[in-house]
Amino acid sequence: MKTPFLFSAAALACASLINLAAVPASSAAPARIAAAARHEHSEFDATLSAPYRGDGRGLPDARSFTLSFDYPGLQRRIGARWTLELLAPNGRTVQRWQGRLTLAGQPRTVTVRWQGRRTVSGIYRVRLRAGAGLETVEQTWDIAAGSLAAPALPAFAPLPTSRATLLAAPAPSALPYTVYYGNLHSQSSHSDGGAPLDDCKGAQAPQSAPYGPDAAYPYARAHGLDLLMVSEHNHMYDGSDGTDANADPAAARSLYQSGLRMARDFSAANPDFLALYGMEWGVINKGGHLNIFNSDELLGWEKTAGGDLLADTATPRSDYAALYTLMTSRGWIGQFNHPASSGQFIVNGVALGYTADGDQAMALCEVMNTSAFSTNDKEGESRRSSFEQACNKALEAGYHLAFSSNQDNHCANWGASYTNRTAVLIPNGVPLTRDSFVDALRARRVFATMDKHAQLVLTANGRLMGERFDNSGALTLSAHYASDSGQRAASVALMAGVPGRNGTVTQVTLTPAPGPHFYYVKLTQEDGNILWSAPVWVNQLGAEPAKSAILLAPIVRDPKVLP
């Protein structure tokens, strides 16, 4: 085992590579010439790459920010505008850059150089606001400037992982869970994914690419993942991005069942890997995508010319309240995919609108994804998007959500475009199955990480992240972090909000007032990769705020008991 530094180290085994050319194409979806689909993913996209540390060229804090813009499926030229702001720790704007460009069917990249002058040490925020037509995108990332004291964290014996070969047995006081790392959002040739990397032009025409789920699962396993969710667009089982009025309903239903069967068979043959199959329900335009992890029924709204449903069960398009009610009645669990803060998941006219059924059905929210159309298979993709603002909006609306980080792969690089993973905690001795996975999601025993070699677990008065409880007296929040790759924590932020307030999630160091609260930890490593714990939900009892210990020391060195 590696010698621990400030934090305990965990060892994760590296998997050998797999030659995708040797993987058989799915028999359920015959190969056609791959072609770009033009509807489902036609939306303005803007990403921001902001290095966490200076690059050493010029002043110590100087660095370059990379802005990437795209509009897949664009049928005409369109102008785009952008504003980039550097915000100091106190929120003051330090510098602002602006620009315009034209998109004409190809991605565009803009490089902005910050010279790093006149900085006060601290955590700064880089914010990109961009728009094309009526569509807008906002992306924010934290960066470090100056000399920062390393945060002090409690000692933590890292939890075992499925592939750890050098990990010592956990201490008797360690949490009784094993960590499994996976990618919970990807496509194959059953919808608009599965194209070879040398011929992947974004989303594919539905069912046109050669590689199906039976190629995706061995690829992901060979690349070190413990689980992969193949989440096919529910409205593409007719082989169309629109509606094929002449499609065969039996063929659509059969294709979905074949994917479920492939997942079951692969999991049975490989007990160290969980193959998941399901659907990504909904549309982007006046809708929003969400994954359903454990439905054996294909849901849809499309019908043939004769009125036959191209699915097993009818669900009205973009009626999220009705979908949540159905999911709750069936015991299905879901994930908000790449959510936007406005215009998506609308209930009663409110984006990310809350319902009690939705709260029971929806367990995860994607907080960070890499580019859905990446062809990188060396874990080096630089285009990635943050959805923390939208996830925080859902938490403030009253949803009880854990964070996830996935890749939304549409090319044949399932889980290989970057090192980000969703990690689930399964009780020691319990096999990794769809049932144990769903149980972990129900309990919100999940953390999101941009580093597959790291762990982050939040506890509150000894209770595990994901729990909901009443508290009277002192509240002790502890962030437990470990890295196998030699990384250390550079900054730790305790984030807090109030369920149902529909306000703003903030970074706090104050004790809770009486009433409901949620807390989660956002930890940034020295390399800039971020981990997000699941929240804990605390109903603070009593008439006066209790003294609380915060054992994560945001931007300070020593743990501190707050007044």
Sequence and secondary structure as in RCSB ss.txt:
>XXXX:A:sequence
MKTPFLFSAAALACASLINLAAVPASSAAPARIAAAARHEHSEFDATLSAPYRGDGRGLPDARSFTLSFDYPGLQ
RRIGARWTLELLAPNGRTVQRWQGRLTLAGQPRTVTVRWQGRRTVSGIYRVRLRAGAGLETVEQTWDIAAGSLAA
PALPAFAPLPTSRATLLAAPAPSALPYTVYYGNLHSQSSHSDGGAPLDDCKGAQAPQSAPYGPDAAYPYARAHGL
DLLMVSEHNHMYDGSDGTDANADPAAARSLYQSGLRMARDFSAANPDFLALYGMEWGVINKGGHLNIFNSDELLG
WEKTAGGDLLADTATPRSDYAALYTLMTSRGWIGQFNHPASSGQFIVNGVALGYTADGDQAMALCEVMNTSAFST
NDKEGESRRSSFEQACNKALEAGYHLAFSSNQDNHCANWGASYTNRTAVLIPNGVPLTRDSFVDALRARRVFATM
DKHAQLVLTANGRLMGERFDNSGALTLSAHYASDSGQRAASVALMAGVPGRNGTVTQVTLTPAPGPHFYYVKLTQ
EDGNILWSAPVWVNQLGAEPAKSAILLAPIVRDPKVLP
>XXXX:A:secstr
     SS            GGGS   SSS      B  STT S EEEEE  SS  SSSSTT EEEEEEEE TT  
S EEEEEEEEEE TTS EEEEEEEEEEESSS EEEEEEE   S  SEEEEEEEEEEETTEEEEEEEEEEES    
          BTT SS     TTS SEEEEEEE  B  TTTT  B GGG  SSBSTT SS  HHHHHHHHHHTT 
SEEEEEEEGGGTTS SS  TT  HHHHHHHHHHHHHHHHHHHHH TT EEEEEEEES TTTT  EEESS SS EE
  B TT  BSSSEE  TT HHHHHHHHHHHT  EEE S  SSSSS BTTBTT   HHHHHHEEEEEEEEE TT  
  SS    EEE HHHHHHHHHHT   EEEEE  B BS TTTSSS EEEEEEETT    HHHHHHHHHTT EEEES
 TTEEEEEEETTEETT EEEE S  EEEEEEEESSS  EEEEEEEEE TT     EE  S   SEEEEEEEEEEE
TTS EEE   EEEEE SSS   EEEET TTSSS EEE 
